Amino acid sequence: MTEPKLEVIEEETNETPKTNGNAPNLYEKVIEGCRLNVKMASQNEWRQAEIISRCRAPNGSMKFYVHYVDCNRRLDEWVQADMLDVSTLRMPQKGGKKGAHLKEENRDSSEAEAKRTGRKRKIPLVPMDDIKQEPADQNQPIPAVTSGSTPSLRGSMSMVGHSEDAMTRIRNVECIELGRSRIQPWYFSPYPQQLTSLDCIFICEFCLKYLKSKTCLKRHMEKCAMCHPPGNQIYSYDKLSFFEIDGRKNKSYAQNLCLLAKLFLDHKTLYYDTDPFLFYVLTEEDEKGHHIVGYFSKEKESADEYNVACILVLPPFQKKGYGSLLIEFSYELSKIEQKTGSPEKPLSDLGLLSYRSYWSMAIMKALFKFKRSRPNEDITVQDISLSTSIKREDVVSTLQQLDLYKYYKGQYVIVISDEKRQVYEKRIEAAKKKTRINPQALLWKPKEYGKKRAQITF
């Protein structure tokens, strides 16, 4: 009786150990494009996420790069295997509804059962046949890498043209040090690969040169003669300055600025040809020099009358009113040019909020000013557009968003209730205490690039 018992004990001893109730080989089934519940550390809650990439660390543990469904991509992150709830795993499913996922409870279940457990997704996925051919879906070991494997074109990445674009979905820089701040980037930026493997990239806050260590930065700062961005200082008021930088004349600075900005901009494509662009850098001044706060860029000649191509306030300076200041400055330039302007689309989520806020305040100010000066006259959308330099389409969309644009007796009219008028008058009064652009401190004349600009009648 003792011998069989010993055999049973030996069988139990040879069993594969389990981690958090999940067998290690079960994680081999978690491939790019799958969806499952993942514990989001910042929120301390479980959320549905999509697997973007995976890798095995040198110590043998597995890591997964995940995108949380219905969340901004700046929340994407690497997570350890124990943060995954493998029991909720869903694989891309062949046929049926677009974007359905097959629950990983039984890989040999019938097609009818697969359809029954399918889940809607907004975009098509790779057929299940292709997934079965994927080596990573078998028990083949994953190569040990530190930077993550190249993601396959699955899930929401099926819209990506090639693997190089797919890799840009993964944040590749852990941390940057800029001036007095250490900042965790949000998105991918094509810094040199030998730097992206480091724990931190050190950036000179004046010339924006990137270096590999604190020691290299100190040596560079001893030699760097710059204490402000290159180009012309076109605005200076109350320790805030704007510098106009020509992307052709200051190519190195412009390219470094684009690399820095791409860490926090997801919706823009990075071009190394900065010649067609002007950059307007906002700085704060102290005894050491002018420290970059944010910037916006614009095309020298825009066929679509865009007055902003990219706009960014660096994270340490956000929620301080600088976004509105950059937007206001771009429209002050448009007023001097005597034309209307609009930001290049698409806008990021934060960019859209900032523009909506600025447009609302600027339009309401124009309305109140017009009615005070000409109470018996009617104001038109064109009048608002010309007085604010906000493009007509943006004026209309903002009025609609504020529910002030009504259709009445065959025409559209602007209707403001007494209640809304009082609310916006209080907001306008409160806004006077905030930092604003002083047009008198702006010393700038528009330049002609290429063909002579057509005359616009106002």
N, C-alpha and C positions, 0 to 999 in steps of 0.2 A: 504493500500500500504506500510505502514511503517513496518508492521509485517513481511512480507516475506523478506524485506531488512535486518531486524535484524537477521533472520535465516541464511541468506547468510553470514553475517559478522561473526556469531558464527561458521559456518562451516570453514571459512577461518582461524579463530583464532585457531581452533583445529587441523589444519594441522600440520604435522611434520615439524619442521624447517629444512632448508637446509643449508649446509656448502659448500661454493664455488660452488654452483650449483649442488651438489651431495647429495642425501638423505643419512642419516647415515646408513639406512638398506642396501644401495647399497654396502657399504664396507664389509657387511657380506658375499657378494658373492665373494669377493677377497680372494681366498683360496690358499694354497700352490700349486705350479705348474703352476699357471696362468701367463700370460704375459701381460704387458701393459706398456704404457709410464710413466716414472718416471722422475722428475726433479732432476738431479744430482747437488747437491749444490756446489761441488768443481769446476765443469765446467760451472755452471749456464746455463745448456742446458737440453733439454728433450731427454732421451734415452730409448730404449726398455729394459725392465728388467723382470726378473723372480722372483716371490714371493717364498722365501725359508721358511719363518716362519712369524707368526704374533702373537701379544699379545695385551692385553688391560692394560694400565697403571693404577695405583691406582686412578688417577684423572678421569678415564673413557675414555680418548682418546685412539685411536687405533694407533699402530705402526706396521710397516711391515719391515722385513729384506729382502733386495732385492739383486739380482746379476744382474749386467748390462751385457747384452748380448754382446759377442765379446770383453769383457774387462777382465783384470786379476781379480782374486778373492780378491786381496788385496783392491780393490775398493768397495767391498760389504759393505753395511751399513744399519743401522736402519733409516727409514724415517717416518715422520708423514703422516697421511692420506691425508692431503691437498696437499702433493707432488705427489699424484697419479692422473693420467688422466684416470678416470674410463670409459670414453667413448671409449677408445681404448682397453678395457679388452678383452682378448681371453682365452677361456678355453680349456683344453685338449680335443680332439675330438676322438670319437670312430671310428675305422676302417679308410678306405681311406688311404691317404698318411701318412707316418710315421711322428709323431710329429706335426701333424696339430693341430691348435688351433681354437676353435669356438668363434666367436666374440660375446660378451655379450650384443648385442643390443636387441635380442629377444630370450629368453630361450625356447620358444615354437615353434620356426621356424622349418621348415621341414628339413629332413636329406639332401635333395638336396641342400637346401640353406646353410646348414652347410658345405657341401663339397665344395661349391662354394667359401665360405669365409675362407676355411682352409688355413693354412700356414705351410710351410715345417719346420721340425726341424730335427736335426741330430740323435736324439735318440727316441725310442718309449715311448709313454706316457701311463698312466693308462686309460682304456676305460671309456667312458662317463658314462656308467652305474654305475661304481664304484663311480664316482663323485656325482651322484644323491643320493647315499646312505650315503654320507658324512654328518654328523650332522651339521658341520659348514656351509654347503651350504644352509641350511634352515635359518629360522629366529631365531634359537636358540642362546642365548647370549654366548659370548666368556668368559671363566673364566678370572678373573683379576690376571695376573701374571706379574712379573717384568723381568724375564729372558727369556721370549719367550716360545711358545709352542713347543712341539716336532714335527718336520716337518714330514709330511707324505711322503711316497716314491713315489713322483710324479716328472714329468719333468725330468731334468737331474739327479735327485736323484733316478730315477728308476734303476740306475745302482748300487746303494748302497745296500749292503746286509741286513742291519738291521738298526733300528732307532738310535742305539747308534752311528753308523758310520754317519748317516744322520746329527746328531747334530754337528758333527765336521765341518760341512760346515759353522757354525755360529761363528763368532769371539766372544769369551767369556770374553776377558779382555779389558777393556776400555783404560787403560794407565799403564805404568810401569815407575818407576824412577830408573835409573841406573847411579850411580856416579853423574855427573853434568847435566845429560840429562833426560828429560821427553820424553818418546817415545810412540806413538800410535801404538800398534801391528797391524799386517796385517791379521793374521789367528788364528785359534783355537789352544790352547795348554791346556793340562789337568792339570792345576793348581788346588789345592783344591777348592771345590765349595764355601767354606766360604770366600775365597779371591777373587774369580771372581765376586762376587756381590759388591765389593768395587769400589770406583771411581779410585783408584790407588793401584798397588802392588809395594812395595818398595824392591829393591834387592841390597844386598851387592855386590859391584863391584869386591871384591877380592875373597870371597868364594861362591858367587852367591846364598846365602841363601835368601829366599823370606820371607817378613814380612808384617804385615797388616797396619802399620802406620809409620809415620816419627819418632815418639817417640820410637817405638820398634827398628827402624833402628839405632837411635842414641845410644841406650843402647847396641845394638849388636856390633856396631863399637867400643865401649869402651872395649869390651871383646874380639873382634876378633883379633887374633894375626897375621893374614895373611896380607901381603902387596903385594903379587904376587900369581899367580896360583900355586897349588901344582905340584909336579913332578920335572923333570930335566930341567934346563935352557940349551938348546942345541945351542942357537944362541943369540948373543948380538952384535949389531952394530948400532951406531948412534941413540941411545935411543930407538931402536926397539929390541924386544926380542921374541924368541919362546920358549915355555915350552912344553915338551913332557909329557903327562899325561896318565897313564895306567888306563883304565876303570875298571880293577879289583882291583887295589891298592887304587885308589881314587874314589870309587863308588859314594859317596855322591856328590862330585863336578861334576863328569861326568853326573849324572842324572840331577842335577840342570842346567848344561850347555845345555843339550838336551831340557829341558823344555823351557829355554830361547830361544834357536834356533828355536823351533817349532813355536814360535810366528811370525816368519818371513820366514818360509819354508813351502810351501803348498804341495810339491810333495813327501815328505818323511813321512814314518811311524815311530812313536816314540816307541822305545823299551826300557824297563826298565833294560834289561840285557845288561849292558855296558861292560861286561868282554871281549868280543872278539875284542874290539876296542881300538885304540890309538887316543888321541886327541892332536892336535898341536895348541896351543893358541898363537895368536899374541898380544903383548902388547906394549903400549907406556909408557915410564918411566918418572916420574918427582919426586919431592922431597917427595911426599906422597906414592909413590910406583909404581907398574906396573898396568896400567889400560887396561882392555880387549878391543881390537879393533875388533877382529874377530877370526875365528878358522876354521880348517878343521879336519875331522876325517877319519880314514882308518882302514880297517880290519887288524888284526895281520897276518892272513893268508887268502889271497883272491885267490880262484880258477880261477877267471876271470882276475887276474892281475890288479885289480882296485887299484889305488894309492890314491883315494879320495872317501869317502862314502858321506859325507855332507860337504858343504863349505858355509861359511856365513861371510859377513862383516856387523856389526851392522849399522843401518841407520845413526847415527850421523857421521860415518866415511866413508860413501860411497862417490863415485866420487872423491876419493883422491888417487887412485892408489893402494889401499890395496888389492883389489881383485886380481889384477895381481901379487902382491907380494906373496899372499898365494899360487896361482897356481904355480908360479916360484919355491917357496920353496918345494912344493910337488914333482916337477920334479928333484930338486936337491937331494932330498932323494932317488929318483929312480935311479939317476946316481950313487950314492954311492952303492946302492944295485946291480948295474949293470944289470938292467932290464928295460923294457919299461912299461909304465903305462898309465891308462886312468881313467877318472872320472866315477863313477857309474851313470848309466842312470836310469830314465830320469833326464835331467838337467832342472832347472827352466829357465824362459825366460832371467832373468838377468845373471844366471850362464852360459847359452849358449853364450851370447854375450861376456862375459868375457873370456871364453875359446877360442872362435873364434878369438878374438883379440890377445890373447897370442900365440896361435898356429901359426897365420899368421906371427907375428913378429919373433918368434923362428925359423920357417921354412925358412923365407927369410934370416935371419942372417946365418943360416947353409948353404944355397945355395951360398950366396956371399962369405962366408969364404972358402968354398970348391973350388970355381972357382978361387979365388985369389991364393990359395996355389997349386992347381992342374988344371991349365987352359986347359990342353989338355986331361983331363980325363972326363968321363961321370959319373954323380952322379945318384944313384938309390934311390927309395923310402926307401929301407932298410938302405942305408947309412944315410939318413936324420933321420930315426927312431932311429938308434943307437946313433947318435951324440946328439940328443935332448931328448932321452928317451920317446918321444911321440909315442904311439902305431901306428902301420902301418896303421890301418883303419882310425885313426884320421888324419894322414898325407895325405892320399888319399882324404878324404872328404874335408879337408881344401884346398888342391890344386884345387879340382873341384869347390869349392865355389869361389876361386880366379880366376877361369877360366884359370888356368895354366896347366891343365892336358889334353893333346890332344892325339887323336888316329891317328897315322901316320905310313903308310906302315906296317900294321899288328901288331903294338905294341904301347904302351902308352909312350909318351914322355913329359917331362916338358919343356914348352915354355914360356919364359919371354920376352916381348917386351922391347925396350929401354925406352919407356915412363913409363911402370910399374916399371922398374928397378930404374929409377930416383925417382919416387914417394916413393918407399919403402926405398931407400937409405936416403932420407930426413927424413922419419919417424923414421928410426933406429937411425939417428943422433940426432933427437929431443928426442928420448927415453932415451938417455944417461944422460940427465939432470934429469930424474925422479929417484925416489928411487928404488934401485935394491938390490937383494940379493947378499951379498959378500960371495962367497963360502969359502973363507979363514976363515971367522968367524964362520962357521958351525962346531961344534964339536959333531959328532954323528957317531955311529957305529950300523949297523943293528943287531937286535937280532933274535935268532932262537926261534920260538914258535911251539910247537908240533913236528911233524916229521921234520927231516932235509930237508931243501929246496933243491930241485933238482938243480944240476949245470946247468947253462945256458951258452952255448957257444956263444960268440960274435965274 
